[in-house]
Amino acid sequence: MVVGLGSGVTAGAVLRHSPERVDVCEIEPEVAAAARHFQVENLGMLDDPRMTLHLEDAKAFLQVIEGDPQKLTD
C-alpha cells in the first residue's frame, strides 16, 4: 500500500518489484489527474492492472479492510 499518490513515482517504483497488487490511497482527485503528466517518471503506473487507486482517505480504506479482510484478496 502506498499512502498519497503525488507524482506516482513511489507507486511506479513499487511495481518494478513484481508485486501481485499495489493499493494506492489518494484523497485528492486532482492529484491523480496530475500524475498522468509524470508517466515517464512513474513508469505509467496508472495504467498498470496490478495497481488500484482508491480516491479516499487511507485511514478509511484501512478500516474497511480491517472490517472485511477478504477485500485484500479481491
C-alpha positions in Angstrom: 0.0 0.0 0.0 1.1 3.5 -0.9 -0.4 6.4 1.0 -0.5 9.5 -1.1 -0.1 9.3 -4.9 1.8 12.5 -5.5 3.5 12.2 -8.9 3.2 8.4 -8.8 6.9 7.7 -8.7 6.8 5.7 -5.5 4.0 3.5 -6.7 5.9 3.1 -10.0 9.0 2.0 -8.1 7.0 -0.5 -6.0 5.5 -2.0 -9.2 9.0 -2.6 -10.5 9.5 -5.3 -7.8 6.7 -7.5 -9.3 4.1 -7.4 -6.5 0.8 -9.1 -7.2 -1.0 -5.8 -6.4 -0.5 -2.3 -5.1 -3.2 -0.3 -3.5 -2.7 3.5 -3.6 -4.8 5.8 -1.5 -5.1 9.5 -2.5 -7.6 11.9 -1.0 -7.5 14.5 -3.8 -8.8 13.5 -7.3 -6.8 16.4 -8.8 -3.5 14.8 -7.7 -4.5 11.6 -9.6 -5.2 13.6 -12.7 -1.9 15.5 -12.3 0.0 12.2 -12.0 -0.7 11.5 -15.7 1.7 14.3 -16.5 4.5 12.2 -15.0 4.0 9.0 -16.9 7.7 8.8 -17.9 8.8 9.2 -14.3 6.2 7.0 -12.7 6.5 4.3 -15.4 2.9 4.5 -16.4 1.7 3.1 -13.1 -1.8 4.4 -13.5 -2.3 2.0 -16.4 -0.8 -1.0 -14.7 -3.5 -3.6 -14.0 -1.9 -4.5 -10.7 -2.4 -1.0 -9.3 -5.7 0.1 -7.8 -6.2 3.7 -7.0 -8.5 4.4 -4.1 -9.7 8.0 -4.0 -10.3 8.1 -0.3 -8.5 8.7 3.0 -6.1 5.9 3.8 -7.4 5.6 7.3 -11.0 5.0 6.0 -9.6 2.5 3.5 -7.7 0.6 6.2 -10.8 0.5 8.4 -12.8 -1.2 5.6 -10.0 -3.7 5.1 -9.9 -4.4 8.9 -13.7 -5.0 8.8 -13.5 -7.3 5.7 -10.1 -8.9 5.2 -11.5 -10.6 2.1 -11.1 -7.2 0.3 -7.3 -7.8 0.3 -7.7 -10.8 -1.9 -10.4 -9.4 -4.2 
